[in-house]
């Protein structure tokens, strides 16, 4: 991956994470000076080379605080079903990738039936018409549901006698027959048995390709959440030849019994286990997020919790004994309330995170103030959750993804993609936080929750490092790792106006990771 380069960068528009400077000095992989060109020139050694930025914008390296590593590889290497606008387009993409003689299932990621005219979820009978021979395992865009054909159900041992697990269910038709849909904790059967995921975990090239693509987007740190020991093994193997991004794992809370068998993290900070992750409710897209009142468009349900309190507390205490801070997925207002209540009773290692915290009405603010968790949000949900007003009603929709209000109340927000649920590209998240989906009813309705450009970039820079317990990450300050992005823009507004990531170069620890040194 190359060695660290000592260099004085001058004549630029350098966003430090807090404000702006003209230049900065990098030596031994760290930032040694930041300020005016004169300050940087005086601080550099006589042999240190100088790079003229010609007025271009430099940002601290961008940090994605919440993504799914293997699932993103599957989305890129399998069938990408995101954005399919009809059942016919959905079926066409699948048929183009069928390999009936393959021993592996065909895995697809990203279908969203709310985009289709009839809005019906795909069923096993529909999938059987696409293929009866090859197992089909197709994850809904939220990753909280999947659709399977009959061959996949049979190979996974799911049949009419399979009981719904706590915090999940197997979908059934009006006659009680399995319809091929699997929700929330019932997906564990797929995670344990899916041969294609086993392939992905051992295909180092696919993972290396993904990490290189992340660097090309200006990302210098990724946080795979709900991570498995197998994913740690993959990254440990890749680190021998140098990683293009830092990796901070949040282990699946259910995997802690295997914690002591994990590889030893390297001293250079390329990767480490940073915490644990647990899912405490479902998703709004599948109407399984846990609400305090019924869904407006399906009043027979309020969603449901995942994990009972006793088991979750016991697991959190195990995480604390290992010194691992928790990151707890909570989307519905009832789920957020429950997590906040538990966090007032359970001591954790470090400051806890709440992942998504999608619904934060005023009734929760006093609890948020008491616990003061880090809130890790996904701004691009505003673009894709077009149905929020229909699903929740206007009163509750008003307090969904309320980034402006939360920021004004001093609650610390960090930014993430939740890839493959949303694009890994962090620039799409920054733009969503600033522009708030102006063409959708939900975006217009909640336009008062927009962030200023500097605040939106801080979600992925200055705010993110402290959430990881590494305040030097996400800023360009003396002593910080030299993680930064040189862009083709000359201002934050100009960077936002670019249709594609305006990344010219990405550097991590003073090493250029994009373009790759061999390029």
Buried (B, 14 or more C-beta within 10 A) or exposed (E): BEEBBBBBBBBBBBBBBEEBBBBBBBBEBBBBBBBEBEBBBEBBEEEBEBBEBEEBBBBBBBBBBBBBBBBBBBBBBBBBBBEBEEBEBBBEBBEEEBEEEEEBBBBBBBBBBBBBEEEEBBBBEBBBEBBEEBBBBBBBBBBBBBBBBBBBBEBBEBEEEBEBBBBBBBBBEEEEEBBBBBBBBBBBBBBEBBBBBEBBBEBEEBBBBBBBBBBBBBBBBBBBBBBBBBBBBBBBBBBEEBBBBBBBBBBBBBBBEBBEEBBEBEEEBBBBBBBBBBBBBBBBBBBBBBBBBEBBEEEEEBBBBBBEBEEBBEBBEBBBEBEBBBBBBBBBBBBBBBBBBBBEEBEBBBBBBBBBBBBBBEEBBEBBEEBEBBBBBBBBBBBBBBBBBBBBBEEBBBBBBBBBBBBEEEBBBBBBBBBBBBBBBBBBBBBBBBBBBEEBBBBEBBEEBBBEBBBBBBBBBBBBBBBBBBBBBBBBBBEBBBBBBBBBBBBBEBBBEBEEBBBBBBBBBBBBBBBBEEE
